[in-house]
Amino acid sequence: MKFDYSGYLKNFYDWNKKIAYKIAKKENILLNEDHWKIIYFIRNFYSVYKILPKTRIIIKSVSFKLNTTLENSVYLFILFPKGIMIQASKIAGIPKPIHCF
């Protein structure tokens, strides 16, 4: 498996949970059940649409699955302090979004 210079997995299909744990460790994130719900949502969305879902879509789609009601992105930033687009997509094995520098 290959990673780009920013640590994003180059091939979506090379991803597995072991890789996710390895990336999360580098990002100083200890994955819990809520992380996994978001990670799997992102992966499923990407597999269908070939794009990363916007934060608003994640909030609306995942909030009922989480123990906390997601009324805004605050809880997502607790889970992924550097941002959902940067950290969650990286851990989920999504190629680097073009708007992330």
N, CA, C and O atoms as a GROMACS GRO file, in nm:
protein
  404
    1MET      N    1   0.083  -0.117   0.000
    1MET     CA    2   0.000   0.000   0.000
    1MET      C    3   0.088   0.124   0.000
    1MET      O    4   0.196   0.126   0.058
    2LYS      N    5   0.038   0.227  -0.068
    2LYS     CA    6   0.116   0.349  -0.085
    2LYS      C    7   0.041   0.467  -0.026
    2LYS      O    8  -0.082   0.476  -0.031
    3PHE      N    9   0.119   0.559   0.030
    3PHE     CA   10   0.067   0.682   0.088
    3PHE      C   11   0.127   0.800   0.012
    3PHE      O   12   0.237   0.791  -0.040
    4ASP      N   13   0.052   0.912   0.008
    4ASP     CA   14   0.109   1.031  -0.053
    4ASP      C   15   0.197   1.103   0.050
    4ASP      O   16   0.212   1.056   0.162
    5TYR      N   17   0.252   1.216   0.010
    5TYR     CA   18   0.345   1.288   0.098
    5TYR      C   19   0.278   1.341   0.225
    5TYR      O   20   0.348   1.373   0.321
    6SER      N   21   0.145   1.351   0.227
    6SER     CA   22   0.073   1.399   0.345
    6SER      C   23   0.021   1.286   0.434
    6SER      O   24  -0.041   1.312   0.537
    7GLY      N   25   0.046   1.162   0.393
    7GLY     CA   26   0.002   1.048   0.473
    7GLY      C   27  -0.134   0.992   0.435
    7GLY      O   28  -0.188   0.909   0.508
    8TYR      N   29  -0.190   1.037   0.323
    8TYR     CA   30  -0.318   0.984   0.275
    8TYR      C   31  -0.292   0.858   0.192
    8TYR      O   32  -0.197   0.851   0.114
    9LEU      N   33  -0.378   0.760   0.211
    9LEU     CA   34  -0.370   0.637   0.134
    9LEU      C   35  -0.402   0.668  -0.012
    9LEU      O   36  -0.500   0.736  -0.041
   10LYS      N   37  -0.319   0.620  -0.103
   10LYS     CA   38  -0.340   0.650  -0.244
   10LYS      C   39  -0.453   0.567  -0.305
   10LYS      O   40  -0.528   0.615  -0.391
   11ASN      N   41  -0.466   0.443  -0.262
   11ASN     CA   42  -0.567   0.354  -0.318
   11ASN      C   43  -0.675   0.325  -0.214
   11ASN      O   44  -0.647   0.260  -0.112
   12PHE      N   45  -0.794   0.371  -0.237
   12PHE     CA   46  -0.909   0.352  -0.148
   12PHE      C   47  -0.926   0.205  -0.109
   12PHE      O   48  -0.964   0.176   0.004
   13TYR      N   49  -0.900   0.114  -0.201
   13TYR     CA   50  -0.925  -0.028  -0.179
   13TYR      C   51  -0.815  -0.098  -0.099
   13TYR      O   52  -0.830  -0.216  -0.064
   14ASP      N   53  -0.706  -0.030  -0.069
   14ASP     CA   54  -0.600  -0.087   0.015
   14ASP      C   55  -0.632  -0.074   0.164
   14ASP      O   56  -0.562  -0.132   0.247
   15TRP      N   57  -0.735   0.000   0.198
   15TRP     CA   58  -0.767   0.032   0.337
   15TRP      C   59  -0.820  -0.090   0.414
   15TRP      O   60  -0.889  -0.176   0.358
   16ASN      N   61  -0.786  -0.094   0.543
   16ASN     CA   62  -0.846  -0.189   0.636
   16ASN      C   63  -0.836  -0.128   0.776
   16ASN      O   64  -0.775  -0.023   0.794
   17LYS      N   65  -0.897  -0.194   0.874
   17LYS     CA   66  -0.900  -0.138   1.009
   17LYS      C   67  -0.760  -0.124   1.068
   17LYS      O   68  -0.733  -0.029   1.142
   18LYS      N   69  -0.672  -0.214   1.036
   18LYS     CA   70  -0.535  -0.207   1.086
   18LYS      C   71  -0.466  -0.079   1.037
   18LYS      O   72  -0.396  -0.012   1.113
   19ILE      N   73  -0.487  -0.046   0.911
   19ILE     CA   74  -0.431   0.077   0.855
   19ILE      C   75  -0.494   0.198   0.923
   19ILE      O   76  -0.426   0.295   0.954
   20ALA      N   77  -0.625   0.192   0.945
   20ALA     CA   78  -0.695   0.303   1.011
   20ALA      C   79  -0.637   0.328   1.149
   20ALA      O   80  -0.613   0.443   1.187
   21TYR      N   81  -0.615   0.221   1.226
   21TYR     CA   82  -0.555   0.237   1.359
   21TYR      C   83  -0.416   0.299   1.350
   21TYR      O   84  -0.379   0.382   1.432
   22LYS      N   85  -0.340   0.258   1.252
   22LYS     CA   86  -0.204   0.310   1.235
   22LYS      C   87  -0.206   0.460   1.202
   22LYS      O   88  -0.128   0.537   1.258
   23ILE      N   89  -0.295   0.499   1.111
   23ILE     CA   90  -0.306   0.641   1.075
   23ILE      C   91  -0.357   0.722   1.195
   23ILE      O   92  -0.305   0.830   1.223
   24ALA      N   93  -0.457   0.668   1.264
   24ALA     CA   94  -0.513   0.738   1.380
   24ALA      C   95  -0.406   0.760   1.487
   24ALA      O   96  -0.401   0.865   1.550
   25LYS      N   97  -0.321   0.661   1.507
   25LYS     CA   98  -0.214   0.674   1.606
   25LYS      C   99  -0.120   0.789   1.568
   25LYS      O  100  -0.079   0.867   1.654
   26LYS      N  101  -0.087   0.800   1.440
   26LYS     CA  102  -0.003   0.911   1.393
   26LYS      C  103  -0.072   1.046   1.412
   26LYS      O  104  -0.006   1.148   1.430
   27GLU      N  105  -0.205   1.045   1.408
   27GLU     CA  106  -0.284   1.167   1.425
   27GLU      C  107  -0.318   1.192   1.572
   27GLU      O  108  -0.389   1.288   1.604
   28ASN      N  109  -0.267   1.108   1.662
   28ASN     CA  110  -0.294   1.118   1.806
   28ASN      C  111  -0.443   1.106   1.839
   28ASN      O  112  -0.495   1.178   1.924
   29ILE      N  113  -0.508   1.013   1.772
   29ILE     CA  114  -0.650   0.986   1.796
   29ILE      C  115  -0.666   0.841   1.839
   29ILE      O  116  -0.618   0.749   1.772
   30LEU      N  117  -0.733   0.822   1.951
   30LEU     CA  118  -0.766   0.688   1.999
   30LEU      C  119  -0.910   0.661   1.953
   30LEU      O  120  -1.004   0.720   2.005
   31LEU      N  121  -0.924   0.573   1.857
   31LEU     CA  122  -1.054   0.550   1.794
   31LEU      C  123  -1.153   0.484   1.889
   31LEU      O  124  -1.120   0.388   1.959
   32ASN      N  125  -1.276   0.538   1.889
   32ASN     CA  126  -1.384   0.477   1.966
   32ASN      C  127  -1.501   0.448   1.872
   32ASN      O  128  -1.490   0.466   1.751
   33GLU      N  129  -1.610   0.403   1.928
   33GLU     CA  130  -1.727   0.364   1.849
   33GLU      C  131  -1.780   0.479   1.762
   33GLU      O  132  -1.819   0.457   1.648
   34ASP      N  133  -1.782   0.600   1.816
   34ASP     CA  134  -1.830   0.716   1.739
   34ASP      C  135  -1.738   0.747   1.621
   34ASP      O  136  -1.786   0.782   1.513
   35HIS      N  137  -1.608   0.735   1.641
   35HIS     CA  138  -1.514   0.754   1.530
   35HIS      C  139  -1.547   0.657   1.417
   35HIS      O  140  -1.555   0.695   1.300
   36TRP      N  141  -1.566   0.530   1.454
   36TRP     CA  142  -1.591   0.428   1.353
   36TRP      C  143  -1.720   0.453   1.275
   36TRP      O  144  -1.725   0.426   1.155
   37LYS      N  145  -1.822   0.502   1.341
   37LYS     CA  146  -1.948   0.532   1.271
   37LYS      C  147  -1.925   0.638   1.164
   37LYS      O  148  -1.978   0.629   1.053
   38ILE      N  149  -1.847   0.737   1.197
   38ILE     CA  150  -1.817   0.843   1.101
   38ILE      C  151  -1.725   0.791   0.990
   38ILE      O  152  -1.746   0.820   0.872
   39ILE      N  153  -1.624   0.715   1.029
   39ILE     CA  154  -1.530   0.660   0.931
   39ILE      C  155  -1.603   0.573   0.829
   39ILE      O  156  -1.582   0.586   0.709
   40TYR      N  157  -1.689   0.484   0.878
   40TYR     CA  158  -1.762   0.397   0.785
   40TYR      C  159  -1.862   0.474   0.700
   40TYR      O  160  -1.884   0.441   0.584
   41PHE      N  161  -1.924   0.577   0.757
   41PHE     CA  162  -2.014   0.659   0.676
   41PHE      C  163  -1.936   0.725   0.562
   41PHE      O  164  -1.981   0.724   0.448
   42ILE      N  165  -1.820   0.782   0.594
   42ILE     CA  166  -1.738   0.848   0.493
   42ILE      C  167  -1.697   0.749   0.384
   42ILE      O  168  -1.704   0.780   0.265
   43ARG      N  169  -1.653   0.632   0.426
   43ARG     CA  170  -1.612   0.530   0.328
   43ARG      C  171  -1.727   0.489   0.238
   43ARG      O  172  -1.711   0.478   0.116
   44ASN      N  173  -1.844   0.466   0.297
   44ASN     CA  174  -1.959   0.425   0.216
   44ASN      C  175  -2.001   0.536   0.120
   44ASN      O  176  -2.032   0.509   0.004
   45PHE      N  177  -2.003   0.659   0.168
   45PHE     CA  178  -2.039   0.773   0.084
   45PHE      C  179  -1.940   0.785  -0.032
   45PHE      O  180  -1.979   0.802  -0.148
   46TYR      N  181  -1.812   0.775   0.000
   46TYR     CA  182  -1.708   0.787  -0.103
   46TYR      C  183  -1.719   0.674  -0.206
   46TYR      O  184  -1.701   0.697  -0.325
   47SER      N  185  -1.747   0.554  -0.160
   47SER     CA  186  -1.756   0.441  -0.253
   47SER      C  187  -1.869   0.459  -0.354
   47SER      O  188  -1.861   0.408  -0.466
   48VAL      N  189  -1.974   0.531  -0.316
   48VAL     CA  190  -2.086   0.556  -0.406
   48VAL      C  191  -2.062   0.678  -0.494
   48VAL      O  192  -2.079   0.671  -0.616
   49TYR      N  193  -2.022   0.790  -0.433
   49TYR     CA  194  -2.016   0.918  -0.503
   49TYR      C  195  -1.876   0.963  -0.546
   49TYR      O  196  -1.862   1.057  -0.624
   50LYS      N  197  -1.773   0.895  -0.495
   50LYS     CA  198  -1.633   0.928  -0.528
   50LYS      C  199  -1.592   1.068  -0.484
   50LYS      O  200  -1.501   1.127  -0.542
   51ILE      N  201  -1.660   1.119  -0.383
   51ILE     CA  202  -1.623   1.246  -0.321
   51ILE      C  203  -1.641   1.233  -0.171
   51ILE      O  204  -1.712   1.145  -0.123
   52LEU      N  205  -1.575   1.319  -0.098
   52LEU     CA  206  -1.590   1.324   0.047
   52LEU      C  207  -1.716   1.402   0.080
   52LEU      O  208  -1.738   1.510   0.025
   53PRO      N  209  -1.802   1.349   0.168
   53PRO     CA  210  -1.924   1.423   0.202
   53PRO      C  211  -1.891   1.552   0.276
   53PRO      O  212  -1.795   1.559   0.352
   54LYS      N  213  -1.971   1.653   0.254
   54LYS     CA  214  -1.955   1.779   0.327
   54LYS      C  215  -1.993   1.756   0.473
   54LYS      O  216  -2.070   1.666   0.505
   55THR      N  217  -1.938   1.838   0.560
   55THR     CA  218  -1.962   1.826   0.703
   55THR      C  219  -2.111   1.825   0.735
   55THR      O  220  -2.156   1.747   0.819
   56ARG      N  221  -2.187   1.909   0.671
   56ARG     CA  222  -2.332   1.918   0.694
   56ARG      C  223  -2.401   1.783   0.667
   56ARG      O  224  -2.491   1.743   0.741
   57ILE      N  225  -2.358   1.714   0.561
   57ILE     CA  226  -2.415   1.583   0.528
   57ILE      C  227  -2.379   1.481   0.635
   57ILE      O  228  -2.462   1.399   0.673
   58ILE      N  229  -2.256   1.487   0.682
   58ILE     CA  230  -2.213   1.395   0.788
   58ILE      C  231  -2.296   1.419   0.914
   58ILE      O  232  -2.344   1.324   0.976
   59ILE      N  233  -2.313   1.545   0.950
   59ILE     CA  234  -2.391   1.578   1.070
   59ILE      C  235  -2.533   1.524   1.059
   59ILE      O  236  -2.581   1.459   1.152
   60LYS      N  237  -2.599   1.550   0.949
   60LYS     CA  238  -2.738   1.506   0.933
   60LYS      C  239  -2.750   1.354   0.925
   60LYS      O  240  -2.845   1.297   0.979
   61SER      N  241  -2.657   1.290   0.859
   61SER     CA  242  -2.668   1.146   0.837
   61SER      C  243  -2.622   1.061   0.954
   61SER      O  244  -2.674   0.952   0.976
   62VAL      N  245  -2.525   1.110   1.030
   62VAL     CA  246  -2.465   1.029   1.135
   62VAL      C  247  -2.518   1.063   1.273
   62VAL      O  248  -2.504   0.982   1.366
   63SER      N  249  -2.580   1.178   1.291
   63SER     CA  250  -2.620   1.222   1.425
   63SER      C  251  -2.710   1.122   1.496
   63SER      O  252  -2.697   1.104   1.617
   64PHE      N  253  -2.800   1.057   1.424
   64PHE     CA  254  -2.889   0.960   1.490
   64PHE      C  255  -2.816   0.834   1.533
   64PHE      O  256  -2.868   0.760   1.617
   65LYS      N  257  -2.698   0.807   1.478
   65LYS     CA  258  -2.621   0.688   1.514
   65LYS      C  259  -2.530   0.711   1.634
   65LYS      O  260  -2.484   0.615   1.697
   66LEU      N  261  -2.505   0.838   1.667
   66LEU     CA  262  -2.412   0.870   1.775
   66LEU      C  263  -2.485   0.891   1.907
   66LEU      O  264  -2.604   0.920   1.909
   67ASN      N  265  -2.413   0.876   2.014
   67ASN     CA  266  -2.471   0.896   2.148
   67ASN      C  267  -2.504   1.043   2.172
   67ASN      O  268  -2.589   1.074   2.256
   68THR      N  269  -2.438   1.133   2.102
   68THR     CA  270  -2.457   1.276   2.116
   68THR      C  271  -2.531   1.329   1.995
   68THR      O  272  -2.503   1.288   1.883
   69THR      N  273  -2.623   1.419   2.018
   69THR     CA  274  -2.692   1.483   1.906
   69THR      C  275  -2.597   1.583   1.842
   69THR      O  276  -2.541   1.669   1.909
   70LEU      N  277  -2.581   1.569   1.713
   70LEU     CA  278  -2.494   1.661   1.641
   70LEU      C  279  -2.577   1.777   1.588
   70LEU      O  280  -2.636   1.768   1.481
   71GLU      N  281  -2.582   1.884   1.663
   71GLU     CA  282  -2.654   2.002   1.617
   71GLU      C  283  -2.561   2.092   1.536
   71GLU      O  284  -2.607   2.176   1.459
   72ASN      N  285  -2.434   2.074   1.555
   72ASN     CA  286  -2.335   2.147   1.477
   72ASN      C  287  -2.209   2.062   1.471
   72ASN      O  288  -2.210   1.946   1.511
   73SER      N  289  -2.103   2.118   1.423
   73SER     CA  290  -1.981   2.040   1.403
   73SER      C  291  -1.891   2.032   1.526
   73SER      O  292  -1.782   1.977   1.517
   74VAL      N  293  -1.934   2.085   1.640
   74VAL     CA  294  -1.849   2.088   1.759
   74VAL      C  295  -1.806   1.946   1.799
   74VAL      O  296  -1.688   1.922   1.825
   75TYR      N  297  -1.901   1.854   1.804
   75TYR     CA  298  -1.867   1.717   1.844
   75TYR      C  299  -1.771   1.652   1.744
   75TYR      O  300  -1.684   1.575   1.784
   76LEU      N  301  -1.786   1.683   1.617
   76LEU     CA  302  -1.693   1.630   1.517
   76LEU      C  303  -1.551   1.680   1.542
   76LEU      O  304  -1.454   1.607   1.523
   77PHE      N  305  -1.539   1.806   1.586
   77PHE     CA  306  -1.406   1.860   1.616
   77PHE      C  307  -1.350   1.803   1.746
   77PHE      O  308  -1.228   1.803   1.766
   78ILE      N  309  -1.435   1.756   1.833
   78ILE     CA  310  -1.386   1.684   1.952
   78ILE      C  311  -1.328   1.550   1.908
   78ILE      O  312  -1.221   1.509   1.954
   79LEU      N  313  -1.398   1.483   1.818
   79LEU     CA  314  -1.351   1.354   1.769
   79LEU      C  315  -1.229   1.368   1.678
   79LEU      O  316  -1.135   1.288   1.686
   80PHE      N  317  -1.231   1.468   1.591
   80PHE     CA  318  -1.124   1.491   1.494
   80PHE      C  319  -1.078   1.636   1.506
   80PHE      O  320  -1.123   1.721   1.430
   81PRO      N  321  -0.988   1.665   1.601
   81PRO     CA  322  -0.949   1.803   1.633
   81PRO      C  323  -0.892   1.884   1.516
   81PRO      O  324  -0.906   2.007   1.515
   82LYS      N  325  -0.829   1.820   1.421
   82LYS     CA  326  -0.774   1.894   1.307
   82LYS      C  327  -0.876   1.908   1.195
   82LYS      O  328  -0.847   1.966   1.090
   83GLY      N  329  -0.995   1.856   1.217
   83GLY     CA  330  -1.103   1.872   1.119
   83GLY      C  331  -1.144   1.742   1.054
   83GLY      O  332  -1.062   1.653   1.030
   84ILE      N  333  -1.270   1.735   1.026
   84ILE     CA  334  -1.327   1.614   0.967
   84ILE      C  335  -1.268   1.589   0.828
   84ILE      O  336  -1.242   1.474   0.792
   85MET      N  337  -1.248   1.693   0.751
   85MET     CA  338  -1.197   1.676   0.616
   85MET      C  339  -1.053   1.626   0.617
   85MET      O  340  -1.014   1.544   0.533
   86ILE      N  341  -0.976   1.672   0.711
   86ILE     CA  342  -0.835   1.633   0.716
   86ILE      C  343  -0.816   1.499   0.784
   86ILE      O  344  -0.764   1.406   0.722
   87GLN      N  345  -0.856   1.487   0.908
   87GLN     CA  346  -0.826   1.366   0.985
   87GLN      C  347  -0.919   1.250   0.955
   87GLN      O  348  -0.872   1.138   0.934
   88ALA      N  349  -1.048   1.273   0.952
   88ALA     CA  350  -1.141   1.161   0.931
   88ALA      C  351  -1.122   1.101   0.793
   88ALA      O  352  -1.124   0.979   0.777
   89SER      N  353  -1.104   1.186   0.692
   89SER     CA  354  -1.086   1.132   0.558
   89SER      C  355  -0.954   1.054   0.547
   89SER      O  356  -0.947   0.953   0.478
   90LYS      N  357  -0.853   1.102   0.616
   90LYS     CA  358  -0.724   1.031   0.613
   90LYS      C  359  -0.737   0.894   0.680
   90LYS      O  360  -0.691   0.794   0.625
   91ILE      N  361  -0.799   0.890   0.796
   91ILE     CA  362  -0.816   0.764   0.869
   91ILE      C  363  -0.907   0.669   0.791
   91ILE      O  364  -0.889   0.548   0.796
   92ALA      N  365  -1.006   0.725   0.720
   92ALA     CA  366  -1.100   0.644   0.642
   92ALA      C  367  -1.039   0.592   0.512
   92ALA      O  368  -1.102   0.516   0.440
   93GLY      N  369  -0.918   0.634   0.482
   93GLY     CA  370  -0.851   0.585   0.362
   93GLY      C  371  -0.897   0.651   0.233
   93GLY      O  372  -0.881   0.595   0.124
   94ILE      N  373  -0.953   0.770   0.245
   94ILE     CA  374  -0.998   0.846   0.128
   94ILE      C  375  -0.878   0.923   0.073
   94ILE      O  376  -0.801   0.980   0.151
   95PRO      N  377  -0.861   0.926  -0.058
   95PRO     CA  378  -0.752   1.008  -0.113
   95PRO      C  379  -0.766   1.152  -0.067
   95PRO      O  380  -0.876   1.200  -0.039
   96LYS      N  381  -0.655   1.220  -0.060
   96LYS     CA  382  -0.653   1.358  -0.011
   96LYS      C  383  -0.751   1.445  -0.089
   96LYS      O  384  -0.743   1.454  -0.212
   97PRO      N  385  -0.845   1.511  -0.018
   97PRO     CA  386  -0.938   1.601  -0.085
   97PRO      C  387  -0.862   1.714  -0.154
   97PRO      O  388  -0.763   1.764  -0.100
   98ILE      N  389  -0.907   1.755  -0.271
   98ILE     CA  390  -0.834   1.855  -0.346
   98ILE      C  391  -0.831   1.991  -0.279
   98ILE      O  392  -0.743   2.072  -0.309
   99HIS      N  393  -0.925   2.018  -0.190
   99HIS     CA  394  -0.926   2.148  -0.123
   99HIS      C  395  -0.842   2.150   0.005
   99HIS      O  396  -0.833   2.253   0.071
  100CYS      N  397  -0.778   2.037   0.042
  100CYS     CA  398  -0.689   2.033   0.159
  100CYS      C  399  -0.546   2.055   0.113
  100CYS      O  400  -0.498   1.986   0.023
  101PHE      N  401  -0.480   2.150   0.174
  101PHE     CA  402  -0.342   2.180   0.136
  101PHE      C  403  -0.245   2.132   0.239
  101PHE      O  404  -0.124   2.149   0.224
   0.00000   0.00000   0.00000
